Amino acid sequence: MSLDPIEAELGEGLPSNVRDDDEPNIVNIHPGTKRKWVLKEDAALVACMVDLHNVGTFNTNTRFKVDYLNKLEMMLEKVLPRAMLKAKPNLELKIRTLKRDWAIVYDMLSGKYNNDFG
């Protein structure tokens, strides 16, 4: 594809993240900032949540109290100093994902929405 005369005059071409082929393919200019969790981080998060629950200072009936994410962030910083996990959004979103996944597995194994799967 040839350059527009104005672009040719100004010496501008396509940005480095845009490909010029027969078909217009545009590469994502703003790649997702979604963080990839590794197994070590998952294990540390679950271990810290279990410790936090066992200590009992952040427990209510069936949930954690309001400030538990900040305490969890401090605990994980000691265990994984270079992970740079923040209470919001990293821990909040990961815990939400874990809850969703756990609910799916629990429903599968308890037989709630299936016929004797587990």
Backbone torsions as a table, in degrees:
resi	resn	phi	psi	omega
1	MET	NA	130.4	-177.6
2	SER	-82.2	158.6	179.9
3	LEU	-76.9	151.0	172.8
4	ASP	-63.7	143.8	-179.0
5	PRO	-55.1	-35.7	179.1
6	ILE	-68.0	-41.7	178.2
7	GLU	-64.1	-39.4	179.5
8	ALA	-64.8	-39.2	179.4
9	GLU	-64.4	-42.3	-177.3
10	LEU	-82.3	-10.0	-179.4
11	GLY	78.7	19.5	-179.2
12	GLU	-96.8	141.5	174.5
13	GLY	-124.8	-159.3	177.7
14	LEU	-76.5	147.0	174.5
15	PRO	-59.7	158.8	-175.5
16	SER	-65.4	-20.0	-178.6
17	ASN	-97.5	12.6	176.4
18	VAL	-118.5	126.9	-179.7
19	ARG	-92.1	146.7	178.3
20	ASP	-116.2	99.7	177.9
21	ASP	-122.6	-169.4	175.1
22	ASP	-64.1	-37.8	177.2
23	GLU	-99.5	141.9	179.5
24	PRO	-74.0	102.9	176.2
25	ASN	-109.1	123.4	179.6
26	ILE	-114.1	125.4	177.0
27	VAL	-81.2	145.6	-178.9
28	ASN	-57.0	118.8	-178.7
29	ILE	-70.9	-37.6	179.2
30	HIS	-112.7	89.1	-178.9
31	PRO	-62.8	151.5	-177.0
32	GLY	-59.1	144.8	179.2
33	THR	-98.6	17.3	-179.1
34	LYS	-65.7	130.6	-176.5
35	ARG	-86.8	135.2	175.8
36	LYS	-90.5	123.4	178.2
37	TRP	-90.5	139.4	175.5
38	VAL	-99.2	164.1	-175.4
39	LEU	-59.2	-38.1	179.8
40	LYS	-62.0	-39.8	179.2
41	GLU	-69.4	-40.4	177.0
42	ASP	-59.9	-46.5	-179.1
43	ALA	-63.0	-41.5	179.3
44	ALA	-65.7	-39.8	178.9
45	LEU	-62.3	-47.6	-179.4
46	VAL	-65.2	-41.6	178.8
47	ALA	-61.9	-42.4	179.0
48	CYS	-67.3	-36.9	177.7
49	MET	-66.3	-39.4	177.3
50	VAL	-65.0	-44.0	177.1
51	ASP	-60.3	-43.6	179.7
52	LEU	-61.8	-39.5	178.5
53	HIS	-69.2	-41.6	-178.3
54	ASN	-67.7	-33.0	177.2
55	VAL	-65.2	-39.8	172.7
56	GLY	88.9	-2.7	-177.8
57	THR	-76.4	-20.4	-178.5
58	PHE	-111.1	16.3	-177.6
59	ASN	-93.3	142.2	162.7
60	THR	-120.3	-162.9	-173.8
61	ASN	-46.6	-65.3	-179.3
62	THR	-128.7	11.3	-175.8
63	ARG	-135.0	174.7	173.2
64	PHE	-90.4	156.3	176.7
65	LYS	-74.5	174.0	-170.3
66	VAL	-59.0	-44.9	-170.6
67	ASP	-89.5	14.9	-174.7
68	TYR	-66.5	-29.2	-178.9
69	LEU	-63.7	-38.7	179.4
70	ASN	-67.2	-41.0	177.0
71	LYS	-64.5	-41.1	178.2
72	LEU	-62.6	-40.0	177.4
73	GLU	-61.0	-43.6	179.2
74	MET	-65.8	-40.2	178.8
75	MET	-63.5	-44.1	-179.3
76	LEU	-68.9	-30.2	178.3
77	GLU	-64.8	-33.6	177.3
78	LYS	-72.0	-39.3	-177.6
79	VAL	-77.7	-43.3	-178.0
80	LEU	-124.0	79.5	-172.8
81	PRO	-63.9	-27.2	-176.4
82	ARG	-99.2	3.6	-177.0
83	ALA	-75.7	-27.1	179.3
84	MET	54.4	47.6	177.8
85	LEU	-85.2	130.0	179.4
86	LYS	-107.7	152.2	-179.0
87	ALA	-58.4	-47.2	176.3
88	LYS	-124.0	126.2	9.1
89	PRO	-97.1	-16.5	-169.4
90	ASN	-56.6	-59.3	-175.5
91	LEU	-68.7	-40.8	-178.8
92	GLU	-59.4	-46.8	-178.9
93	LEU	-70.4	-38.2	179.8
94	LYS	-66.8	-40.1	178.5
95	ILE	-66.1	-38.7	176.6
96	ARG	-61.7	-42.3	178.1
97	THR	-65.0	-43.0	178.5
98	LEU	-61.9	-41.0	178.0
99	LYS	-62.0	-44.5	-179.2
100	ARG	-63.2	-46.4	-179.5
101	ASP	-65.4	-39.8	179.2
102	TRP	-64.4	-40.2	179.8
103	ALA	-62.8	-38.8	179.1
104	ILE	-65.1	-47.1	-179.7
105	VAL	-64.7	-42.5	179.9
106	TYR	-60.8	-44.8	178.9
107	ASP	-63.5	-37.3	178.5
108	MET	-65.0	-44.6	-175.6
109	LEU	-77.8	-28.4	-178.7
110	SER	-81.9	-10.5	177.9
111	GLY	81.0	18.7	-176.9
112	LYS	-66.7	-43.9	-176.6
113	TYR	-121.2	31.4	-179.5
114	ASN	-148.9	178.3	178.4
115	ASN	-110.8	92.0	175.2
116	ASP	54.3	48.4	177.5
117	PHE	-67.8	-48.2	-175.6
118	GLY	-101.2	NA	NA
